[in-house]
Amino acid sequence: MGNRLKGKVAIVTGGGAGIGEAISKKFAKEGAMVVVAGFPEDPVEEVAKEIEEEGGTAIPFTADLSLLANAESCVQLAVKQYGKLDILINNAGTFPEVNLLSDFSEEAFDYLLKNNIRTAFAMSKAALPELQKTKGNIVCAGSESGALGIAQNAPYGGTKGFMHAFAKGLAAEQAQKGVRCNIVAPGPIDTGWTHKDTGPMDKQMEQMVTQGTLMGRRGTPEEVANVYLFLASDEASYVTGAIFPVDGGTLIAKGPAGDQAAQSMKVQPDGQLKLKHSKESHTSIRK
Ligand SMILES: NC(=O)c1ccc[n+]([C@@H]2O[C@H](COP(=O)([O-])OP(=O)(O)OC[C@H]3O[C@@H](n4cnc5c(N)ncnc54)[C@H](O)[C@@H]3O)[C@@H](O)[C@H]2O)c1
């Protein structure tokens, strides 16, 4: 157990799967009390239980967090259970469809707006009064696609561009209330989304995303969680409104640069966290 978040209370949205599982477990390992929040279908109860079994402190919360009333209940749970809220991680998001815009369904577009944008709005709105009391902070999930756009998923990249500007706007207005807000912008991460069995990508896209990194591989959820940890901790006390890419160099790669990466860079680190649900999420539309 470390102590970089000792005594802090954190909510992690989308905390039961993918990158969110790693953030929840990393934060708990560093002493935080964690509300693991997600859809009722997500393994949030399992993740909270696994954290407790490893000596950490966590509680599950399940609901559609894009609805303000549910977001408020989530914040109330954190305060009721642990007395305060220091950190909000706006990690929840979806990636329901890969298609040219001419074929992109209206249903998937609306699903993206609801889960990727509305959830961050509702959770931030609900959490800010508590974060202002503790001089806490928010970290939002952006994406390299929020800066570069993404072919065959232009609406998804658009939601991430929103997140970048939204988080910077919060940083700008909330500094006067003592609240920081930053963005983690992952590249292709080894979760359900970047595998054709659990996300909408085909084999060719899977190959292209790895070639498009300088390191010739996907990042691990734990490699992303490490950066969330820094930004959420007091170590980042002079960091606000910043976008931290965690993308293996995707933003500056030109062409299929990953093919030329050193073999040592292509190997994913083992990490320390016991992750069990990182590829579990099926990101197709839930009715
Ligand atoms: N995986 C990647 O390659 C990648 C790359 C860049 C950015 N990101 C961002 O990182 C975040 C996590 O991605 P991931 O790959 O771990 O996805 P994931 O699908 O494994 O996990 C996201 C979780 O959020 C939950 N969620 C979504 N909408 C919700 C809502 N309205 N209420 C409650 N729960 C909700 C999902 O059910 C899911 O469990 C997303 O915001 C995504 O945009 C991921």
PDBQT file of the ligand as one rigid body, heavy atoms in Angstrom, charges set to zero:
ROOT
HETATM    1  N1  LIG A 301      -9.745   2.244 -24.658  1.00  0.00    +0.000 N 
HETATM    2  C1  LIG A 301      -9.136   3.173 -25.343  1.00  0.00    +0.000 C 
HETATM    3  O1  LIG A 301      -8.366   2.869 -26.262  1.00  0.00    +0.000 OA
HETATM    4  C2  LIG A 301      -9.371   4.640 -25.049  1.00  0.00    +0.000 A 
HETATM    5  C3  LIG A 301      -8.654   5.601 -25.777  1.00  0.00    +0.000 A 
HETATM    6  C4  LIG A 301      -8.860   6.955 -25.521  1.00  0.00    +0.000 A 
HETATM    7  C5  LIG A 301      -9.759   7.349 -24.540  1.00  0.00    +0.000 A 
HETATM    8  N2  LIG A 301     -10.432   6.409 -23.848  1.00  0.00    +0.000 N 
HETATM    9  C6  LIG A 301     -11.402   6.885 -22.848  1.00  0.00    +0.000 C 
HETATM   10  O2  LIG A 301     -11.202   6.234 -21.597  1.00  0.00    +0.000 OA
HETATM   11  C7  LIG A 301     -12.459   6.010 -20.961  1.00  0.00    +0.000 C 
HETATM   12  C8  LIG A 301     -12.567   4.525 -20.585  1.00  0.00    +0.000 C 
HETATM   13  O3  LIG A 301     -12.466   3.718 -21.744  1.00  0.00    +0.000 OA
HETATM   14  P1  LIG A 301     -12.384   2.119 -21.651  1.00  0.00    +0.000 P 
HETATM   15  O4  LIG A 301     -11.718   1.629 -22.873  1.00  0.00    +0.000 OA
HETATM   16  O5  LIG A 301     -11.859   1.740 -20.334  1.00  0.00    +0.000 OA
HETATM   17  O6  LIG A 301     -13.943   1.756 -21.779  1.00  0.00    +0.000 OA
HETATM   18  P2  LIG A 301     -14.794   0.611 -21.075  1.00  0.00    +0.000 P 
HETATM   19  O7  LIG A 301     -16.013   0.416 -21.926  1.00  0.00    +0.000 OA
HETATM   20  O8  LIG A 301     -13.963  -0.579 -20.772  1.00  0.00    +0.000 OA
HETATM   21  O9  LIG A 301     -15.210   1.285 -19.707  1.00  0.00    +0.000 OA
HETATM   22  C9  LIG A 301     -16.060   2.421 -19.678  1.00  0.00    +0.000 C 
HETATM   23  C10 LIG A 301     -17.127   2.168 -18.644  1.00  0.00    +0.000 C 
HETATM   24  O10 LIG A 301     -17.970   3.332 -18.532  1.00  0.00    +0.000 OA
HETATM   25  C11 LIG A 301     -19.279   2.865 -18.321  1.00  0.00    +0.000 C 
HETATM   26  N3  LIG A 301     -20.266   3.898 -18.670  1.00  0.00    +0.000 N 
HETATM   27  C12 LIG A 301     -20.430   4.510 -19.857  1.00  0.00    +0.000 A 
HETATM   28  N4  LIG A 301     -21.461   5.361 -19.812  1.00  0.00    +0.000 NA
HETATM   29  C13 LIG A 301     -21.965   5.303 -18.557  1.00  0.00    +0.000 A 
HETATM   30  C14 LIG A 301     -23.061   5.921 -17.898  1.00  0.00    +0.000 A 
HETATM   31  N5  LIG A 301     -23.846   6.784 -18.538  1.00  0.00    +0.000 N 
HETATM   32  N6  LIG A 301     -23.301   5.600 -16.610  1.00  0.00    +0.000 NA
HETATM   33  C15 LIG A 301     -22.527   4.692 -15.959  1.00  0.00    +0.000 A 
HETATM   34  N7  LIG A 301     -21.478   4.059 -16.528  1.00  0.00    +0.000 NA
HETATM   35  C16 LIG A 301     -21.202   4.370 -17.817  1.00  0.00    +0.000 A 
HETATM   36  C17 LIG A 301     -19.373   1.659 -19.254  1.00  0.00    +0.000 C 
HETATM   37  O11 LIG A 301     -20.481   0.821 -18.972  1.00  0.00    +0.000 OA
HETATM   38  C18 LIG A 301     -18.040   0.997 -19.007  1.00  0.00    +0.000 C 
HETATM   39  O12 LIG A 301     -18.074   0.093 -17.925  1.00  0.00    +0.000 OA
HETATM   40  C19 LIG A 301     -13.539   6.485 -21.932  1.00  0.00    +0.000 C 
HETATM   41  O13 LIG A 301     -14.001   7.761 -21.583  1.00  0.00    +0.000 OA
HETATM   42  C20 LIG A 301     -12.817   6.553 -23.262  1.00  0.00    +0.000 C 
HETATM   43  O14 LIG A 301     -13.356   7.514 -24.132  1.00  0.00    +0.000 OA
HETATM   44  C21 LIG A 301     -10.274   5.056 -24.072  1.00  0.00    +0.000 A 
ENDROOT
TORSDOF 0
